[in-house]
């Protein structure tokens, strides 16, 4: 008699996976209820953690569930995580977080798949900080904070580099002296969780693309392109660091390395000053002199904004040509991330000069929304918009690694 009630009560308490994605001054989170489907219950962001920090949480429908500001100063990641656990406890009272998944930018050459975190792994990931000094420390801090606060909670690290470890040695090599290559100076590639999510989506929507030659364009504030053969990465536009390849919001993308020497010799810049130029003052922001936000540039009549957009698209077209050569042809092209999913004029500007590859855009489909094919029936290459979901990819990994 009591058994059915017990089942109902058990269902009312959602066991969940918490996904954390920490940036230099922000912490994104999503809570996924465990079940046959992983359903997002609540997600949000704590940002500007080093100054005027704000927190906002929304439900799956996008309705704001809670907001908070820290008027008295910077909570840092530590304060934000403490607040998040407290907030979840108060606002989702039946919630049982069973595990935490983290986005970790660098897994080096060793980590080709997500792993459960322990002290040894943390030390190994710490040793990779020089490979991604601007990101890796921010990814590792929340792991330590959660471990201190809730040592009972299993944690899983999911690497942005892992998906690209299937690329052949040729695609991962620089033409550097062997002793420098031996110290880990090679192409790693990034945005791997996004590409993996797309690779897992393709078999359902386009089996030919999933089995064949596909280029995915991840166009957000950070932007990169990945060539996939049968759903596995064989080449990527990003290299040793996430500044290589395509032009981005504030990053240069590929640059003649001679420019770096010139900046040192003629501008008297040191490594930190050059880093500032390469990562924070270039890209759409630097070229336009206006904004790193594609929406602002698309709405602007300024010639410099137009030029920044033209250069952004030109660099993508050049990179697609290069990756199509690496693939030996092309079956599908996929647009994803903030710009890729939402900016129809950018998709049109990228696809038009690629007609020679067999790409023909359906102008009406290009103006639509959500997951869809945007090429004509006659187009030899299928063109898709596939919204990415790195958080879900992390949650899927956590479930797999921990057999939840
Ligand atoms: P991140 O790399 O920080 O995750 P996103 O994937 O959120 O970035 O992408 C941010 C970019 O997407 C910004 O340049 C923003 O202007 C652009 N974007 C978002 N929505 C639109 C839209 N409707 N039209 C054009 N660009 C958009």
Boltz pocket constraint, residues with backbone or C-beta under 6 A from the ligand:
constraints:
  - pocket:
      binder: B
      contacts: [[A, 219], [A, 220], [A, 221], [A, 222], [A, 249], [A, 292], [A, 293], [A, 294], [A, 295], [A, 296], [A, 298], [A, 337], [A, 338], [A, 339], [A, 342], [A, 343], [A, 344]]
      max_distance: 6.0
